Amino acid sequence: MYIYYLLAILVIGLDQWTKWLIVKKMDLYESIPVIDGFFHLTSHRNRGAAWGILEGKMFFFYVVTIVVVAGIVYYMQKHAKGNRPLSVSLALILGGAIGNFIDRATRKEVVDFFDFNIFGYHYPIFNIADSALVIGIVMLLIVSFIEERKKGKAS
């Protein structure tokens, strides 16, 4: 079970290290093309959640993150033992939530830097914690769907 907490710590460490590099090495709004016209590293700050929603509602984010983290840890301990896909998905969500929480608590904003332009759509800039959250949530939905199908076939 502890291996999954190590995965969460790895996500947090990679997230915080990359954000530190962006803050130290790039000016705010500076953009470095990696694949010109498609993928740039862009130093950006976000004071809200995804796509900037609820901007400036830091207390709300603190409370929600603490509740989510506590819920994930509880669920991992009580219900995810022996279920590797579920544990991995929860570990990714845990690492992502804590990674962005650290930014909000220390900077009062989240450092974002992955900047994609996909077929003319400028996707909102994001970071490793955001990526871990999305991957973890998608995995959680897939695991839940599979578990429900198994229950349906068993009955």
KEMARTI-440151 format. One record per residue (C-alpha): chain; residue in one letter; y, z, x. Coordinates in steps of 0.05 Angstrom, whole numbers, plus 32768, in hexadecimal, padded with zeros to 4 digits. Layout:
// KEMARTI-440151
+----+----+------+------+------+
! ch ! aa !    y !    z !    x !
+----+----+------+------+------+
!  A !  A !    Y !    Z !    X !
...
+----+----+------+------+------+
END
This chain:
// KEMARTI-440151
+----+----+------+------+------+
! ch ! aa !    y !    z !    x !
+----+----+------+------+------+
!  A !  M ! 8000 ! 8000 ! 8000 !
!  A !  Y ! 8030 ! 8010 ! 8039 !
!  A !  I ! 802B ! 7FC9 ! 8053 !
!  A !  Y ! 8054 ! 7FB3 ! 8017 !
!  A !  Y ! 808B ! 7FE5 ! 8028 !
!  A !  L ! 808B ! 7FC6 ! 806E !
!  A !  L ! 8095 ! 7F82 ! 804D !
!  A !  A ! 80D2 ! 7F9E ! 8027 !
!  A !  I ! 80EC ! 7FBC ! 8069 !
!  A !  L ! 80E3 ! 7F78 ! 808B !
!  A !  V ! 810B ! 7F56 ! 8054 !
!  A !  I ! 8142 ! 7F8A ! 805A !
!  A !  G ! 8144 ! 7F84 ! 80A6 !
!  A !  L ! 8146 ! 7F38 ! 80A6 !
!  A !  D ! 817A ! 7F38 ! 806E !
!  A !  Q ! 81A8 ! 7F6A ! 8091 !
!  A !  W ! 819F ! 7F49 ! 80D5 !
!  A !  T ! 81B2 ! 7F04 ! 80BB !
!  A !  K ! 81EE ! 7F20 ! 8095 !
!  A !  W ! 8204 ! 7F45 ! 80D4 !
!  A !  L ! 8200 ! 7F03 ! 80FB !
!  A !  I ! 822A ! 7EDF ! 80C6 !
!  A !  V ! 825F ! 7F15 ! 80C5 !
!  A !  K ! 8263 ! 7F1A ! 8111 !
!  A !  K ! 825E ! 7ED0 ! 8123 !
!  A !  M ! 8282 ! 7EAC ! 80EB !
!  A !  D ! 82C6 ! 7EB1 ! 80CB !
!  A !  L ! 82C8 ! 7EBC ! 8080 !
!  A !  Y ! 82BE ! 7E79 ! 805C !
!  A !  E ! 82AC ! 7E56 ! 809D !
!  A !  S ! 8275 ! 7E23 ! 8090 !
!  A !  I ! 8244 ! 7E06 ! 80C3 !
!  A !  P ! 821E ! 7DC8 ! 80AD !
!  A !  V ! 81D3 ! 7DCE ! 80BA !
!  A !  I ! 81C1 ! 7D90 ! 8092 !
!  A !  D ! 8204 ! 7D70 ! 8083 !
!  A !  G ! 8211 ! 7D67 ! 8039 !
!  A !  F ! 81D4 ! 7D90 ! 8025 !
!  A !  F ! 81CF ! 7DD3 ! 804A !
!  A !  H ! 8205 ! 7DFB ! 806D !
!  A !  L ! 820B ! 7E42 ! 8086 !
!  A !  T ! 824B ! 7E5A ! 8065 !
!  A !  S ! 8268 ! 7EA0 ! 806E !
!  A !  H ! 8275 ! 7EB8 ! 8027 !
!  A !  R ! 827E ! 7EFB ! 8004 !
!  A !  N ! 826A ! 7F0D ! 7FBD !
!  A !  R ! 8284 ! 7F4B ! 7F98 !
!  A !  G ! 8257 ! 7F3F ! 7F5C !
!  A !  A ! 820F ! 7F2C ! 7F4D !
!  A !  A ! 81F0 ! 7EE7 ! 7F4B !
!  A !  W ! 8225 ! 7EB1 ! 7F44 !
!  A !  G ! 825B ! 7EE7 ! 7F49 !
!  A !  I ! 824E ! 7F04 ! 7F04 !
!  A !  L ! 8266 ! 7F4C ! 7EF8 !
!  A !  E ! 8294 ! 7F47 ! 7F34 !
!  A !  G ! 82AF ! 7F8A ! 7F4B !
!  A !  K ! 827E ! 7FB4 ! 7F22 !
!  A !  M ! 8264 ! 7FD9 ! 7F5F !
!  A !  F ! 8252 ! 801A ! 7F3A !
!  A !  F ! 8228 ! 7FF2 ! 7F09 !
!  A !  F ! 8203 ! 7FD0 ! 7F43 !
!  A !  Y ! 81F7 ! 8013 ! 7F65 !
!  A !  V ! 81D8 ! 8032 ! 7F27 !
!  A !  V ! 81AF ! 7FF5 ! 7F14 !
!  A !  T ! 8194 ! 7FED ! 7F5B !
!  A !  I ! 8181 ! 8036 ! 7F61 !
!  A !  V ! 815C ! 8032 ! 7F1E !
!  A !  V ! 813A ! 7FF1 ! 7F31 !
!  A !  V ! 8125 ! 800B ! 7F76 !
!  A !  A ! 8109 ! 804B ! 7F58 !
!  A !  G ! 80E4 ! 8023 ! 7F23 !
!  A !  I ! 80C6 ! 7FF3 ! 7F56 !
!  A !  V ! 80AF ! 802B ! 7F84 !
!  A !  Y ! 8090 ! 8050 ! 7F48 !
!  A !  Y ! 806E ! 8011 ! 7F2F !
!  A !  M ! 8054 ! 8000 ! 7F75 !
!  A !  Q ! 8036 ! 8046 ! 7F7C !
!  A !  K ! 8018 ! 804B ! 7F36 !
!  A !  H ! 8006 ! 8004 ! 7F20 !
!  A !  A ! 8007 ! 7FD2 ! 7F59 !
!  A !  K ! 7FD1 ! 7FF1 ! 7F85 !
!  A !  G ! 7F9A ! 7FBE ! 7F92 !
!  A !  N ! 7FC3 ! 7F85 ! 7F77 !
!  A !  R ! 7FDC ! 7F5F ! 7FB4 !
!  A !  P ! 8007 ! 7F2A ! 7F8F !
!  A !  L ! 8028 ! 7F5F ! 7F64 !
!  A !  S ! 8035 ! 7F8B ! 7FA1 !
!  A !  V ! 8053 ! 7F52 ! 7FC9 !
!  A !  S ! 8080 ! 7F3D ! 7F90 !
!  A !  L ! 8099 ! 7F85 ! 7F87 !
!  A !  A ! 80A3 ! 7F8D ! 7FD2 !
!  A !  L ! 80CF ! 7F4E ! 7FD4 !
!  A !  I ! 80F8 ! 7F67 ! 7F99 !
!  A !  L ! 80FE ! 7FAB ! 7FB9 !
!  A !  G ! 8115 ! 7F8F ! 7FFC !
!  A !  G ! 8147 ! 7F5F ! 7FDB !
!  A !  A ! 8164 ! 7F95 ! 7FAE !
!  A !  I ! 816D ! 7FC5 ! 7FE8 !
!  A !  G ! 8189 ! 7F8F ! 8016 !
!  A !  N ! 81C2 ! 7F7E ! 7FE6 !
!  A !  F ! 81CB ! 7FC8 ! 7FD5 !
!  A !  I ! 81D9 ! 7FD7 ! 801E !
!  A !  D ! 8210 ! 7FA2 ! 801D !
!  A !  R ! 822F ! 7FBD ! 7FDE !
!  A !  A ! 822D ! 8005 ! 7FF8 !
!  A !  T ! 8249 ! 7FF5 ! 803D !
!  A !  R ! 8276 ! 7FB8 ! 8033 !
!  A !  K ! 8285 ! 7FBB ! 7FE8 !
!  A !  E ! 826E ! 7F72 ! 7FE6 !
!  A !  V ! 8230 ! 7F49 ! 7FF6 !
!  A !  V ! 822E ! 7F19 ! 8031 !
!  A !  D ! 8214 ! 7ED4 ! 801D !
!  A !  F ! 8209 ! 7E98 ! 8049 !
!  A !  F ! 81D4 ! 7E66 ! 8032 !
!  A !  D ! 81FC ! 7E2D ! 8015 !
!  A !  F ! 81D8 ! 7DF2 ! 7FF4 !
!  A !  N ! 81F2 ! 7DB3 ! 7FD3 !
!  A !  I ! 81B9 ! 7D95 ! 7FAA !
!  A !  F ! 81C4 ! 7D50 ! 7F8C !
!  A !  G ! 820E ! 7D5F ! 7F85 !
!  A !  Y ! 8204 ! 7DA5 ! 7F69 !
!  A !  H ! 8223 ! 7DDA ! 7F96 !
!  A !  Y ! 81F1 ! 7E13 ! 7F8E !
!  A !  P ! 8210 ! 7E59 ! 7F92 !
!  A !  I ! 820D ! 7E75 ! 7FD9 !
!  A !  F ! 81D6 ! 7EA9 ! 7FE4 !
!  A !  N ! 81B3 ! 7ED3 ! 8019 !
!  A !  I ! 816D ! 7EEB ! 802D !
!  A !  A ! 816E ! 7F26 ! 7FFD !
!  A !  D ! 817E ! 7EF7 ! 7FC4 !
!  A !  S ! 8145 ! 7EC9 ! 7FDA !
!  A !  A ! 8114 ! 7F03 ! 7FDC !
!  A !  L ! 812A ! 7F1A ! 7F97 !
!  A !  V ! 8120 ! 7ED5 ! 7F79 !
!  A !  I ! 80DC ! 7EC9 ! 7F9A !
!  A !  G ! 80C6 ! 7F0F ! 7F86 !
!  A !  I ! 80DB ! 7F06 ! 7F3E !
!  A !  V ! 80B9 ! 7EC2 ! 7F39 !
!  A !  M ! 807A ! 7EDF ! 7F57 !
!  A !  L ! 807D ! 7F1A ! 7F27 !
!  A !  L ! 8083 ! 7EEB ! 7EEB !
!  A !  I ! 8048 ! 7EC2 ! 7F04 !
!  A !  V ! 801E ! 7F00 ! 7F10 !
!  A !  S ! 8030 ! 7F1B ! 7ECB !
!  A !  F ! 801E ! 7ED9 ! 7EAB !
!  A !  I ! 7FDB ! 7ED6 ! 7ECE !
!  A !  E ! 7FCB ! 7F1F ! 7EBD !
!  A !  E ! 7FDB ! 7F13 ! 7E74 !
!  A !  R ! 7FAF ! 7ED5 ! 7E72 !
!  A !  K ! 7F76 ! 7EFE ! 7E90 !
!  A !  K ! 7F7F ! 7F34 ! 7E5B !
!  A !  G ! 7F7F ! 7EFE ! 7E25 !
!  A !  K ! 7F3F ! 7EDF ! 7E3D !
!  A !  A ! 7F1D ! 7F24 ! 7E43 !
!  A !  S ! 7F2B ! 7F35 ! 7DFB !
+----+----+------+------+------+
END
